[in-house]
Amino acid sequence: MNTPAQREHGAVEMAWARRELLELRIETDKARRALESLQEYMAEARTRVAGSSNASDLLEANELLVLALMQSKVDADEAMSALLEMSRVAALDALTKLPNRMLFLDRFTQAIAGGRRRHRRMAVLFVDLNNFKQINDGRGHHFGDEVLQMAARCMVAAVRASDTVSRYGGDEFLILLDDVAHASDACAIADKINAALAVPTPLGEHVLSLSASIGISVYPDDGEDAQTLIDRADAAMYEAKRHGLGSAMFSASGHPSGDALQAALPESLRRPATHFQQTIGEQEDRNQLRQEANAQLLLTALDARRLQDAAEQALRRHNLQIARAVHELRSPLMSIRTASAAMASTGTPQPLPRMNAVIERQVAQMSRLVGDLLDASRVQGGKLRLACSAVNLIALINGVVDASRPSLDARLQRLQVQLPVIETMLYGDPVRLTQVLRNLLDNASKFTPPSGEITLSMRRCADAVVLTVRDNGIGISAQALPHIFEPFMQDEVATAFNDDGLGLGLAVVEELVAAHGGTVTASSAGAGLGSEFTVTLPLTPVPVEAGPNRPA
């Protein structure tokens, strides 16, 4: 955003540009006057030599006059071309090639005059890129310039050809919507701009996903002159930024123009740039851990009543092997935890502290999974033991999105998250609920082509909460849909698209959701038409006597 000093500097630059244009116009006028004088001199010379008998002198004088006239015309044309080019360049921003502030104000003033005569409405959008300082400080000003150029292209593509997109200064842009029938039209354009900025885009070695705070003012509702409308759109933009919105706010109402669900946008989606190679590495590591965890969870969730009598002895031997494996795993887990603590205590610079936090989370989850394996002999009726507590679902979803973003960025997929503004508490096991959402998000990302879209939404009913994961990927065939939650189930279409995994993730989801007293369903219109998974969990009150190890 521009400081008063930066705006004063811009005004000085505009004054110098006007002065240079004035000097060029003066030089052009001089060239024109010289040409007119030469034409008069030529006419006078023709009169003097009209009675001369020397034909050769007359011919030579005519040739010299013609050459001088031609040269004067060339000089005048060059001066005019230079004047036109300088006028065009002076009216454009040097970095983005968009109209600068002076040209924007001129067009805005003309549009207001035309709108007053024709009783026509128009709107001004004041756009400020969120977290742009983070880009400049972390990646350098050269990368920041490329980001501004990319943002300018997104905005130009999102508006009509008759509209004007201008760089106001720094990371601020002004957009003039010349003719709007209703104020909601400006809101639709603002949402379209934010949608275009949010599409993950490769830029060098990074994946870029932007958002903007947008203020909107409407003529003549919010003012009848250009500066008043710009000031009110600017104030509305700051109000949107204070609310933490990635959308727009109207000046007149002081309320968000977009869906209030955006107020709960997870912090992990607000990082504008991620390193492409780093996301690929994180994706591979997390996929490997997830596959191991899924396999272990599925083994512990098998219903003993479905086993045949002949397999009981084999199952007991298998449980003994798992117990021995658990004891063998305790030593490396302690080593990992010790290394993580050492990394945190040495004060090493970024990104080691962030990797330390990732390791801590994964170690904690693996420890819980190992504990479940030790309790395998105590599992009754095929149900898992849950460590239930009061869970803030919005905070839990924020952590899930943060963990899933590397795989989404690696595939250039856009994730939309829609959450209620009010806090939603649920009595359940936070680790198991995290596993449910991670499996669903990773499954959607794995079977959605690059640049696809995935939506995670949450809504409350009277006595339940509904979580939905929707994608526009390859979909599920009618033959595979009834068996999609069975262990090791893999659709032939899905295997041909991505054969990574053993087909255990959805089976784990069904078992964990059932353990919480909920249900999970899958739907799809068919191959190539995307899929949707809906998890319904009851909002049961938290028991006073419930302890951390009390079974569900």
Disulfide bonds with the S-S distance in Angstrom:
none
